[in-house]
Structure formats: C-alpha cells, structure tokens
C-alpha cells in the first residue's frame, strides 16, 4: 500500500510539474526596441487553441504548457500592425525568447490611433483615414508640412489652410475646421485657431494620419471637418543620427512681364538644413532635432529666416510607469503680403498696405505620464503649455499663452471583444493683441468624452460621445467705443456612430455618422485691423457652427507579388448649420470683411484613393493618389439675397451659381516612385478645377476678377525628382512645377514658378 501511494504521489507530482512548465520571453519592435504591450502569444495548433497569454507592460510573457506538447510545435506571436512571428517549441528548460517583430508590409493593416484614440488597424476604421509614411517627405524635399500635405487625397492646402473635402473655404488665417495634432496634442494657434506648420519637426516624423469628416465627438471644437495628426519618431534600439541639407533655386516665371527681378541682381533662393539624433540611455530615450532655413522669396520683399529646436524625452520609472516630455522652440523673422498689386507686372509684388513683417517666437512644453494598472488598462495624462509672441511692424503684434490638460483611460475586455476609452480635458487661452484692442481676452474649454468599440464576429460597432463647454470673456475695444464686458458661454453634446464589416481579410465595408461642432476663435470674433484701405472687422455676435458627416465606403487590399496596397472608395455627405465664413462687403458702411454666419450649407461628394505598390518586371513602383469630387452649396441660396449678392458668378455662364466660395469641385493627385536598385525616380501631379465663386467685393480689387476670367482653365502642377542612395548618404534633385505653369490657388496670390533643388542626406 505504501509503495502504491508513493508511486501515485510521484505520478501526480510529475503531472503537476508538466502542467506548470513554461516558456517565457519579451516582445519588442525590431526597429525601435520598444516593448509591445498586449501582444498575443499562443500555440498555433488547434489542440491548444485555448492556451495562450498576452505580453505585459514590459513586453514580457510567460506561456504555460503541458507534457503533451510535442517537440517542434509552433508558437505564434501576433500584434496589431506587425507580421506574425513563429517560435518553434523546444522542451529544453529555461528557454528565453527575444521576439523582435517587424511592422506589417500589408498597408491595409497599418496601425493607427487617430480614429479611436487607441491602436486599431487602418482596415477596421469606421471612417475615412489616410496614413502617410515619412519616406515620401524626404523624396519630395518638403521643408514645411503644409507643402507636403497637398499630396493627400481629399486634403487641399489653400495658402496654408487645410481644407478637407471642401469643408472649408478660405478664412484669412483665422479659424480652422481641421484640427492639427502633434503626438495627439492640439497644436492650433491659441487666439486665431489656425495650424502653425512651422512648429512641426518635419525632420522627425514617423507617421501622418488624416481623418476625413466630423470628429468632434472625440476631439471637440475645431475637429468639425477632420483631423491631421503628426506623430513624431521615437528613439531606436541603435543610436541614429541623420542630417540633410537642401538648396532651391527659383527660375523666371513663364510670363516675362511678371519677372520683376530680371536685371536687378536679386536671386530668389531657399537653403535648409536639419539634424536629428535618436538614442537610448538605459531607461531614458532621447530624440533631439535642430532645423534652420533662410528663404528669399519670389514675391518681392518677402523673406523668411527661421530656426527650430526640439527634444522628446521618455523615462521608464518602472515596468508600468513612464514619464515623457516633448519640447519645442521656434524662431522666425519673416515678411509677406496678403494680396498682389495687380495681375500683370505686379503679380509678385504686394499691394501697399497688405504687407506684414515681424519676429515670431513660440515654444511649448508637453509633460506626459503613462501608467498601466494590473489589468493592463492604460491611464495617460497629456499636457501642454504653449507660449506665442508675434512681433509686428504694422500694429498687429500678438501675445498669447495656453494650457492644455487631458486624462485618458483606455482598456479592453477581450472576452467580450470590446475596447473602450474615456477621458476629460481642459483648454485655457489668454491673448493680448493690438488686433484686439490691446486688452486681455480669455477662452476656456472643458470637455468629457467616451467611446466604445464592440465586435460581433466580423462586425465592429463604434459609439462615441462628447460634452463640451466653451466660454469667452473680458472686454473688447472697437473703434474707441467699449462693447462692455463680454461673457459668452455655451455647452454642446456631440455623438458618433460607426460600423465596419470584414467581408474577408482583404475587403472591409464601413459606414459612419458623426457630429461636428466649432466654437468661434478669439480672432474671428474680436479682430480689428486696417488692411490696404479697408478693414477686418470684429463680430462679437458670431455664433458657433455645427454639422454632421455621413459616409459609406469600401477598402480593398491589393497584393501584387511582394507588394501590397489598397483601394478605397467612399461616398459622403456633410451638412453645416450657421457656417462661419469671412465675408467681404460694406459692413455697416465700412468697407472690409468680417467673419459671419452665412447660413446652412451642404456638401455631397465621392472619393477614390489608391495607396501601395506594384511591380513591372523586376521594377517596384510605389503609388499614392486619388480623385475627389465635391458638390458644395448653400441650402437656402434661392431665398437668400445677401449670399447671392456677396459672391461672384461662376466663370462658365451655364454653371450653377449656387457654389460655396473658394472650393474646387474636382481634384486629382498622384505621386509615383520607381526604384531601379539604388536609383529612384519620382513624379507627382496635382490638378484642380477652377474655383467657381469667390467674394464679389474682393473680385473688384487689383484685377482679381479680370485674372480669373483670363485664366478659366483648371490649375495643375507637375513635379519630378531623382535620387541615388549610396548607403550612408543619398543625393537627390527635384524640379517642381516642371512645365512652369502659372496658376493661382487663392485669388490675389500667384503661386511660385519652376524651381530646382538639390538635397543631400547623411546617416551616421
């Protein structure tokens, strides 16, 4: 009996030991060395399909197995946006696996964060979302982000203003319906509510995400029309230093009458250089950048001298707690003009009184904290202090500072196929400007938001909501008369609903409906200044605008040999109430323009986007392109005589006059790169139909309408490039506006003529 009990004990002990055997390791990004949190580690065998685990906040895992697992059994590691990794099972004890995962080459599975505030594949987004990698920035030799963004289908840049699918016209630098984020933190100028493209470290961009459509449910005011999220790079596992320098020479315009600098000895040029260094020092990650540019422009007396310094620091206090701080300082000395002198020999010369010049200094500090609790739920605190000082020689100086603070809680219930995020945010602005009567103006924004994504097999349902409270206060001076103490406040609830259905791993259907909301910026309500003989007038009674976007779309992955890409087709409709637009005219007997509520509007459209690569024989080609059609109109055009009198007639007499101002109905763009071993050749083409209508009052000045009538054809631009990669360094040359086509995207400003640039890149 004693012998039997002893044998039974040994058997049970051996069984328990077998059941508790483990295999362990750590999962990281192959490029950056960053731990991948929440990666799934499981046996790739049906017999053990319920045996698995996920990595913790340090990327570590411990997978238990039993004695019945055979030698050579495969263990699969999966993570969103990365290629699967296979481990071959070995029964040897104390085997520790260092799994270094590679980002997926299947573009449709690219990891994004903008659409949900947590990581999700591009394919499963319920809204239109474009993702651009930084390689194309380098190839295009773009030195400021707004130049590059014009390549994104559905996104049009008009004199530095982002216009997504016709949601915006032109607001003369005040207000934006597209919210700019830098690493998920709002980055619009506090008082004017406009994007500051100079602040983006174009030398250190890891990914650009453009969300098209109303996004206020997650991001609040200014996201009425969409999101542009610039995500900067992290420190890599190996120290890395990159330097580039580029020189651009501007040639004569095609019309010799406009060549004002011919025989003057003046040579328009631009020189830019930048450096980026990334390195890990134990638990500390460091990314530092420096940027310098000097630019003597084609437009007479216009120039730009600027430099920018930035640093991103991240320190891992423990496996669960990380502190980070991003900083930036930007200095710019520049001069520009708003309108040309005339459409002939003065097209590159400013109209007297519309010039501006001065020194701008800006900096921000972004302390951040990320904590993972015992359930691997993420707690994140984002903050930013932003200081701006715009000096001016034309009585337009501005000083503003703002504080942004946000708490996010993100988690998942894997048993229910459910992901969620919730949070609260606050945004406080104080501004003092000669444009606002040199008094302090304040703006406060408080919000709470939540979103849930629930999967029902191939169907994913997204529900989101946000409540936002806005307030502007303090007095405003107008033409020497006080308007009294203003205390403007309101609250608004906005919602979103999205569906995404996976037909198969190559095809995804989606539909969405989202509300948008935008509160007037300080500049839109309170600006007052003289501009070339007429005034920009305040409008304290300006009301907020709201709207919604509905969309149905399909995204299809395409694989050709070793290359993948996707095609995306969408139909959309947007409606806006109390739309705010700057309007020209005689306002209360004063000539000028003012931000006004122009009524209710609607935009119908469709968009086709193509992203990816193909192979012709042994030659790989990468593509980015698309076509966007919009039909923008006023809903009450027939009964609104003010609108009819305030806009020009279409250039083609038979066209419908009911078209929103400063919109092009058709836009097509394509960028292609051909790789011949170390040699690359690129071509980019952008074509838009003529802007149908503009402000009638503006068209009467400086031969603007005469120029539009003399140039009714669509505008286009053709760019070419070539580069050779020697390994450590690369040399490239670009010819922009190859055909030297003359065009004006924004009335009263002529775009630059043909120019040639040379660029050198060096990697240490």
HUMOFEN-V717961 format. One record per backbone hydrogen bond with DSSP energy under -0.5 kcal/mol. CO is the residue of the C=O (numbers start at 0). NH is the residue of the N-H. E is the energy in kcal/mol with one decimal. If there is no record, write none. Layout:
co->CO nh->NH e->E
co->CO nh->NH e->E
This chain:
co->0 nh->4 e->-2.5
co->1 nh->5 e->-2.0
co->2 nh->6 e->-2.1
co->3 nh->7 e->-2.5
co->4 nh->8 e->-2.5
co->5 nh->9 e->-2.2
co->6 nh->10 e->-2.2
co->7 nh->11 e->-2.7
co->8 nh->12 e->-2.7
co->9 nh->13 e->-2.3
co->10 nh->14 e->-2.4
co->11 nh->15 e->-2.8
co->12 nh->16 e->-2.5
co->13 nh->17 e->-2.2
co->14 nh->18 e->-2.4
co->15 nh->19 e->-1.4
co->17 nh->20 e->-1.2
co->20 nh->64 e->-2.8
co->22 nh->62 e->-3.4
co->23 nh->96 e->-2.2
co->24 nh->60 e->-2.2
co->25 nh->98 e->-2.8
co->26 nh->35 e->-2.4
co->27 nh->100 e->-2.8
co->28 nh->32 e->-2.4
co->30 nh->236 e->-1.2
co->33 nh->28 e->-2.6
co->34 nh->36 e->-0.7
co->35 nh->38 e->-0.8
co->38 nh->54 e->-2.0
co->39 nh->77 e->-2.6
co->40 nh->52 e->-2.3
co->41 nh->75 e->-3.3
co->42 nh->44 e->-1.1
co->44 nh->47 e->-1.7
co->45 nh->48 e->-1.5
co->47 nh->50 e->-2.2
co->49 nh->51 e->-0.7
co->50 nh->42 e->-1.4
co->52 nh->40 e->-3.0
co->54 nh->37 e->-1.2
co->55 nh->58 e->-2.1
co->58 nh->26 e->-2.8
co->59 nh->55 e->-2.4
co->60 nh->24 e->-1.7
co->61 nh->63 e->-0.6
co->62 nh->22 e->-2.3
co->64 nh->20 e->-0.7
co->65 nh->68 e->-1.6
co->69 nh->72 e->-1.8
co->72 nh->88 e->-3.8
co->73 nh->43 e->-2.6
co->74 nh->86 e->-3.3
co->75 nh->41 e->-2.3
co->76 nh->84 e->-2.3
co->77 nh->39 e->-2.4
co->78 nh->81 e->-2.2
co->80 nh->103 e->-2.9
co->84 nh->76 e->-3.1
co->86 nh->74 e->-3.3
co->86 nh->88 e->-0.6
co->88 nh->71 e->-2.3
co->91 nh->94 e->-0.6
co->93 nh->95 e->-0.6
co->94 nh->23 e->-1.2
co->94 nh->96 e->-0.5
co->96 nh->25 e->-2.2
co->96 nh->98 e->-0.8
co->97 nh->99 e->-0.7
co->98 nh->27 e->-2.8
co->98 nh->100 e->-0.7
co->100 nh->29 e->-3.0
co->101 nh->82 e->-2.7
co->104 nh->106 e->-1.0
co->105 nh->108 e->-2.1
co->106 nh->109 e->-1.8
co->107 nh->122 e->-1.9
co->109 nh->121 e->-2.2
co->111 nh->119 e->-2.3
co->112 nh->115 e->-0.8
co->112 nh->116 e->-2.8
co->119 nh->111 e->-3.0
co->120 nh->123 e->-0.9
co->121 nh->124 e->-1.3
co->127 nh->211 e->-2.3
co->129 nh->209 e->-2.8
co->131 nh->207 e->-2.5
co->132 nh->135 e->-0.9
co->133 nh->136 e->-0.8
co->133 nh->137 e->-1.5
co->134 nh->138 e->-2.0
co->135 nh->139 e->-2.2
co->136 nh->140 e->-0.7
co->136 nh->141 e->-1.6
co->137 nh->140 e->-0.9
co->143 nh->146 e->-1.2
co->143 nh->147 e->-0.9
co->144 nh->148 e->-2.3
co->145 nh->149 e->-0.6
co->147 nh->150 e->-2.2
co->148 nh->151 e->-2.0
co->151 nh->154 e->-2.0
co->153 nh->155 e->-0.5
co->153 nh->164 e->-2.8
co->155 nh->157 e->-0.6
co->155 nh->162 e->-2.3
co->156 nh->158 e->-0.6
co->157 nh->160 e->-1.6
co->160 nh->157 e->-2.4
co->162 nh->155 e->-2.8
co->162 nh->164 e->-0.7
co->163 nh->166 e->-1.9
co->170 nh->173 e->-1.4
co->176 nh->178 e->-0.5
co->176 nh->224 e->-3.2
co->176 nh->225 e->-0.8
co->178 nh->227 e->-2.8
co->179 nh->186 e->-2.7
co->180 nh->182 e->-0.5
co->180 nh->229 e->-2.9
co->181 nh->184 e->-1.1
co->184 nh->181 e->-2.4
co->186 nh->195 e->-0.8
co->188 nh->192 e->-2.4
co->190 nh->521 e->-0.7
co->190 nh->522 e->-2.1
co->191 nh->174 e->-3.4
co->193 nh->188 e->-3.6
co->194 nh->196 e->-0.8
co->195 nh->198 e->-1.6
co->196 nh->144 e->-0.6
co->196 nh->199 e->-1.3
co->199 nh->201 e->-2.0
co->200 nh->203 e->-2.9
co->201 nh->204 e->-0.5
co->203 nh->232 e->-1.1
co->206 nh->230 e->-2.7
co->207 nh->131 e->-2.6
co->208 nh->210 e->-0.6
co->208 nh->228 e->-3.0
co->209 nh->129 e->-2.6
co->210 nh->212 e->-0.6
co->210 nh->226 e->-2.1
co->211 nh->127 e->-0.5
co->214 nh->217 e->-1.1
co->214 nh->218 e->-2.1
co->215 nh->219 e->-1.9
co->219 nh->222 e->-1.8
co->222 nh->214 e->-2.7
co->224 nh->212 e->-1.9
co->225 nh->178 e->-2.3
co->226 nh->210 e->-2.2
co->227 nh->180 e->-3.1
co->227 nh->229 e->-0.6
co->228 nh->208 e->-2.4
co->228 nh->230 e->-0.7
co->229 nh->182 e->-2.8
co->229 nh->231 e->-0.6
co->230 nh->205 e->-3.1
co->230 nh->206 e->-1.7
co->239 nh->277 e->-3.0
co->240 nh->763 e->-3.0
co->241 nh->275 e->-2.7
co->242 nh->761 e->-2.9
co->243 nh->273 e->-2.2
co->244 nh->759 e->-2.7
co->245 nh->271 e->-2.6
co->246 nh->757 e->-2.2
co->247 nh->269 e->-1.9
co->248 nh->755 e->-2.5
co->253 nh->255 e->-0.8
co->254 nh->257 e->-1.7
co->255 nh->258 e->-1.3
co->257 nh->259 e->-2.0
co->258 nh->261 e->-1.3
co->260 nh->263 e->-1.8
co->260 nh->264 e->-0.5
co->267 nh->249 e->-1.7
co->268 nh->295 e->-2.2
co->269 nh->247 e->-2.9
co->270 nh->293 e->-2.3
co->271 nh->245 e->-3.0
co->272 nh->291 e->-2.6
co->273 nh->243 e->-2.3
co->274 nh->289 e->-2.3
co->275 nh->241 e->-2.9
co->276 nh->287 e->-2.5
co->277 nh->239 e->-2.7
co->278 nh->285 e->-2.8
co->279 nh->281 e->-0.5
co->280 nh->283 e->-2.2
co->282 nh->284 e->-0.5
co->282 nh->315 e->-1.8
co->283 nh->280 e->-3.9
co->284 nh->313 e->-2.0
co->285 nh->278 e->-2.4
co->286 nh->311 e->-3.0
co->287 nh->276 e->-2.8
co->288 nh->309 e->-2.0
co->289 nh->274 e->-2.4
co->290 nh->307 e->-2.3
co->291 nh->272 e->-2.4
co->292 nh->305 e->-2.7
co->293 nh->270 e->-2.6
co->294 nh->296 e->-0.7
co->294 nh->303 e->-2.2
co->295 nh->268 e->-1.5
co->298 nh->301 e->-2.0
co->301 nh->296 e->-1.8
co->302 nh->334 e->-2.2
co->303 nh->294 e->-2.3
co->304 nh->332 e->-3.0
co->305 nh->292 e->-2.7
co->306 nh->330 e->-2.7
co->307 nh->290 e->-2.2
co->308 nh->328 e->-2.8
co->309 nh->288 e->-2.6
co->310 nh->326 e->-2.7
co->311 nh->286 e->-2.0
co->312 nh->324 e->-2.6
co->313 nh->284 e->-3.3
co->314 nh->316 e->-1.0
co->314 nh->322 e->-2.9
co->319 nh->371 e->-1.8
co->320 nh->316 e->-1.1
co->320 nh->317 e->-1.8
co->321 nh->369 e->-2.6
co->322 nh->314 e->-3.4
co->323 nh->367 e->-3.0
co->324 nh->312 e->-2.6
co->325 nh->365 e->-3.0
co->326 nh->310 e->-1.8
co->327 nh->363 e->-1.9
co->328 nh->308 e->-2.4
co->329 nh->361 e->-2.5
co->330 nh->306 e->-2.1
co->331 nh->333 e->-0.5
co->331 nh->359 e->-3.4
co->332 nh->304 e->-2.5
co->333 nh->357 e->-2.1
co->334 nh->302 e->-1.1
co->335 nh->355 e->-2.8
co->338 nh->350 e->-2.7
co->343 nh->346 e->-1.4
co->345 nh->340 e->-1.6
co->345 nh->341 e->-0.8
co->345 nh->348 e->-1.4
co->346 nh->749 e->-0.6
co->347 nh->299 e->-3.0
co->348 nh->340 e->-2.6
co->350 nh->353 e->-2.5
co->352 nh->531 e->-1.2
co->353 nh->337 e->-1.3
co->355 nh->335 e->-2.6
co->356 nh->392 e->-1.9
co->357 nh->333 e->-2.1
co->358 nh->390 e->-3.6
co->359 nh->331 e->-2.5
co->360 nh->388 e->-2.3
co->361 nh->329 e->-3.3
co->362 nh->386 e->-2.8
co->363 nh->327 e->-1.8
co->364 nh->366 e->-0.5
co->364 nh->384 e->-2.2
co->365 nh->325 e->-1.5
co->366 nh->382 e->-0.8
co->367 nh->323 e->-2.5
co->368 nh->380 e->-2.8
co->369 nh->321 e->-2.7
co->370 nh->372 e->-0.5
co->370 nh->378 e->-3.2
co->372 nh->375 e->-2.2
co->376 nh->372 e->-2.1
co->377 nh->409 e->-2.8
co->378 nh->370 e->-2.9
co->379 nh->381 e->-0.5
co->379 nh->407 e->-3.1
co->380 nh->368 e->-1.9
co->381 nh->405 e->-2.9
co->383 nh->385 e->-0.5
co->383 nh->403 e->-2.8
co->384 nh->364 e->-1.8
co->385 nh->401 e->-2.3
co->386 nh->362 e->-2.0
co->387 nh->399 e->-2.2
co->388 nh->360 e->-2.6
co->388 nh->390 e->-0.7
co->389 nh->397 e->-2.1
co->396 nh->433 e->-2.2
co->396 nh->434 e->-0.6
co->397 nh->389 e->-3.5
co->398 nh->431 e->-3.1
co->399 nh->387 e->-2.9
co->400 nh->429 e->-2.2
co->401 nh->385 e->-2.6
co->402 nh->427 e->-2.6
co->403 nh->383 e->-2.3
co->404 nh->425 e->-2.7
co->405 nh->381 e->-2.6
co->406 nh->423 e->-1.4
co->407 nh->379 e->-2.6
co->408 nh->421 e->-2.0
co->409 nh->377 e->-3.3
co->410 nh->419 e->-2.3
co->411 nh->413 e->-0.6
co->412 nh->415 e->-1.3
co->412 nh->417 e->-1.7
co->413 nh->416 e->-1.0
co->416 nh->454 e->-2.7
co->417 nh->412 e->-2.9
co->418 nh->452 e->-3.1
co->419 nh->410 e->-2.1
co->420 nh->450 e->-2.8
co->421 nh->408 e->-2.9
co->422 nh->448 e->-2.6
co->423 nh->406 e->-2.7
co->424 nh->446 e->-2.4
co->425 nh->404 e->-2.5
co->426 nh->444 e->-2.1
co->427 nh->402 e->-2.2
co->428 nh->442 e->-2.2
co->429 nh->400 e->-2.2
co->430 nh->440 e->-2.9
co->431 nh->398 e->-2.2
co->432 nh->435 e->-1.1
co->432 nh->437 e->-3.1
co->433 nh->436 e->-0.9
co->434 nh->527 e->-2.1
co->435 nh->476 e->-0.7
co->438 nh->432 e->-0.6
co->440 nh->430 e->-2.7
co->441 nh->472 e->-1.7
co->442 nh->428 e->-3.1
co->443 nh->470 e->-2.0
co->444 nh->426 e->-2.7
co->445 nh->468 e->-3.2
co->446 nh->424 e->-2.4
co->447 nh->466 e->-2.5
co->448 nh->422 e->-2.4
co->449 nh->464 e->-2.5
co->450 nh->420 e->-2.4
co->451 nh->462 e->-2.4
co->452 nh->418 e->-2.8
co->453 nh->460 e->-3.1
co->455 nh->458 e->-1.7
co->457 nh->501 e->-2.2
co->458 nh->455 e->-4.0
co->459 nh->499 e->-2.1
co->460 nh->453 e->-2.6
co->461 nh->497 e->-2.4
co->462 nh->451 e->-2.7
co->463 nh->495 e->-2.3
co->464 nh->449 e->-2.1
co->465 nh->493 e->-2.7
co->466 nh->447 e->-2.0
co->467 nh->491 e->-2.6
co->468 nh->445 e->-2.4
co->469 nh->489 e->-2.2
co->470 nh->443 e->-2.7
co->471 nh->487 e->-2.8
co->472 nh->441 e->-1.7
co->475 nh->482 e->-1.9
co->477 nh->480 e->-2.4
co->480 nh->477 e->-1.9
co->483 nh->475 e->-0.6
co->485 nh->473 e->-1.7
co->486 nh->488 e->-0.5
co->487 nh->471 e->-3.0
co->489 nh->469 e->-2.9
co->491 nh->467 e->-2.8
co->493 nh->465 e->-2.4
co->494 nh->514 e->-2.6
co->495 nh->463 e->-2.1
co->496 nh->512 e->-2.8
co->497 nh->461 e->-3.2
co->498 nh->510 e->-2.2
co->499 nh->459 e->-2.9
co->500 nh->502 e->-1.0
co->500 nh->508 e->-2.9
co->503 nh->506 e->-0.7
co->505 nh->556 e->-3.8
co->506 nh->502 e->-1.4
co->506 nh->503 e->-1.4
co->507 nh->554 e->-2.7
co->508 nh->500 e->-3.0
co->509 nh->552 e->-2.6
co->510 nh->498 e->-3.1
co->511 nh->550 e->-2.3
co->512 nh->496 e->-2.7
co->513 nh->548 e->-2.5
co->514 nh->215 e->-0.8
co->514 nh->216 e->-0.6
co->515 nh->546 e->-2.1
co->516 nh->221 e->-0.7
co->517 nh->544 e->-2.2
co->520 nh->524 e->-1.7
co->521 nh->525 e->-2.7
co->522 nh->526 e->-1.9
co->524 nh->538 e->-2.6
co->528 nh->535 e->-2.8
co->530 nh->533 e->-1.6
co->533 nh->530 e->-3.7
co->534 nh->536 e->-0.6
co->534 nh->592 e->-2.3
co->535 nh->528 e->-1.6
co->536 nh->594 e->-0.6
co->538 nh->541 e->-2.1
co->544 nh->517 e->-2.9
co->545 nh->576 e->-3.5
co->546 nh->515 e->-3.2
co->547 nh->574 e->-2.2
co->548 nh->513 e->-2.3
co->549 nh->572 e->-2.4
co->550 nh->511 e->-2.2
co->551 nh->570 e->-2.6
co->552 nh->509 e->-2.6
co->553 nh->568 e->-2.3
co->554 nh->507 e->-2.6
co->555 nh->566 e->-2.3
co->557 nh->564 e->-2.2
co->558 nh->560 e->-0.5
co->559 nh->562 e->-2.1
co->562 nh->559 e->-3.4
co->564 nh->557 e->-3.0
co->565 nh->610 e->-2.4
co->566 nh->555 e->-2.7
co->567 nh->608 e->-2.9
co->568 nh->553 e->-2.3
co->569 nh->606 e->-2.4
co->570 nh->551 e->-2.2
co->571 nh->604 e->-2.2
co->572 nh->549 e->-2.8
co->573 nh->602 e->-2.8
co->574 nh->547 e->-2.0
co->575 nh->600 e->-2.3
co->576 nh->545 e->-1.7
co->578 nh->597 e->-2.9
co->580 nh->595 e->-2.6
co->582 nh->593 e->-1.8
co->584 nh->586 e->-0.9
co->584 nh->591 e->-2.2
co->585 nh->587 e->-0.8
co->586 nh->589 e->-1.6
co->588 nh->590 e->-0.5
co->589 nh->586 e->-2.6
co->590 nh->534 e->-2.6
co->591 nh->584 e->-2.2
co->592 nh->536 e->-2.5
co->593 nh->582 e->-2.8
co->595 nh->580 e->-2.4
co->595 nh->597 e->-0.8
co->598 nh->578 e->-2.3
co->599 nh->634 e->-2.6
co->599 nh->635 e->-0.6
co->600 nh->575 e->-2.3
co->601 nh->632 e->-2.8
co->602 nh->573 e->-2.7
co->603 nh->630 e->-2.8
co->604 nh->571 e->-2.5
co->605 nh->628 e->-2.7
co->606 nh->569 e->-2.4
co->607 nh->626 e->-2.2
co->608 nh->567 e->-2.8
co->609 nh->624 e->-2.2
co->610 nh->565 e->-3.2
co->611 nh->622 e->-4.0
co->613 nh->620 e->-2.8
co->614 nh->616 e->-0.7
co->615 nh->618 e->-1.9
co->617 nh->619 e->-0.7
co->618 nh->615 e->-2.6
co->619 nh->674 e->-2.3
co->620 nh->613 e->-2.2
co->621 nh->672 e->-2.2
co->622 nh->611 e->-2.2
co->623 nh->670 e->-2.7
co->624 nh->609 e->-3.1
co->625 nh->668 e->-2.4
co->626 nh->607 e->-2.6
co->627 nh->666 e->-1.8
co->628 nh->605 e->-1.8
co->630 nh->603 e->-1.5
co->631 nh->659 e->-1.1
co->632 nh->601 e->-2.5
co->633 nh->636 e->-0.9
co->635 nh->638 e->-0.6
co->635 nh->639 e->-0.9
co->636 nh->639 e->-0.7
co->638 nh->640 e->-0.9
co->639 nh->643 e->-1.8
co->640 nh->644 e->-2.2
co->641 nh->645 e->-1.0
co->642 nh->645 e->-0.6
co->642 nh->646 e->-0.9
co->645 nh->695 e->-2.2
co->650 nh->652 e->-0.7
co->651 nh->654 e->-2.2
co->656 nh->658 e->-1.9
co->659 nh->662 e->-0.8
co->662 nh->691 e->-1.5
co->664 nh->629 e->-2.1
co->665 nh->688 e->-2.3
co->666 nh->627 e->-2.8
co->667 nh->686 e->-3.1
co->668 nh->625 e->-2.8
co->669 nh->684 e->-2.8
co->670 nh->623 e->-1.9
co->671 nh->682 e->-2.3
co->672 nh->621 e->-2.4
co->673 nh->675 e->-0.6
co->673 nh->680 e->-2.6
co->674 nh->619 e->-0.6
co->674 nh->676 e->-0.6
co->675 nh->678 e->-2.1
co->677 nh->724 e->-2.4
co->678 nh->675 e->-3.8
co->679 nh->722 e->-2.2
co->680 nh->673 e->-3.6
co->681 nh->720 e->-2.1
co->682 nh->671 e->-2.7
co->683 nh->718 e->-2.9
co->684 nh->669 e->-2.4
co->685 nh->716 e->-2.0
co->686 nh->667 e->-3.0
co->687 nh->714 e->-1.6
co->692 nh->661 e->-2.6
co->693 nh->647 e->-2.4
co->694 nh->698 e->-1.9
co->695 nh->699 e->-0.8
co->696 nh->699 e->-0.7
co->697 nh->700 e->-1.9
co->698 nh->704 e->-1.8
co->700 nh->703 e->-1.9
co->702 nh->706 e->-2.0
co->703 nh->707 e->-2.0
co->704 nh->708 e->-2.5
co->705 nh->709 e->-2.0
co->706 nh->710 e->-1.3
co->714 nh->687 e->-2.6
co->716 nh->685 e->-2.1
co->717 nh->737 e->-3.5
co->718 nh->683 e->-2.6
co->719 nh->734 e->-2.6
co->720 nh->681 e->-2.6
co->721 nh->732 e->-2.9
co->722 nh->679 e->-2.7
co->723 nh->725 e->-0.7
co->723 nh->730 e->-2.0
co->725 nh->727 e->-0.8
co->727 nh->762 e->-3.3
co->728 nh->725 e->-2.5
co->729 nh->760 e->-2.8
co->730 nh->723 e->-2.7
co->731 nh->758 e->-2.8
co->732 nh->721 e->-2.2
co->733 nh->735 e->-0.5
co->733 nh->756 e->-2.6
co->734 nh->719 e->-2.5
co->735 nh->754 e->-1.8
co->736 nh->739 e->-2.2
co->742 nh->750 e->-2.3
co->745 nh->748 e->-1.6
co->747 nh->339 e->-1.9
co->748 nh->745 e->-0.5
co->753 nh->250 e->-2.6
co->754 nh->735 e->-2.2
co->755 nh->248 e->-3.2
co->756 nh->733 e->-2.3
co->757 nh->246 e->-2.2
co->758 nh->731 e->-2.6
co->759 nh->244 e->-2.1
co->760 nh->729 e->-2.7
co->761 nh->242 e->-2.5
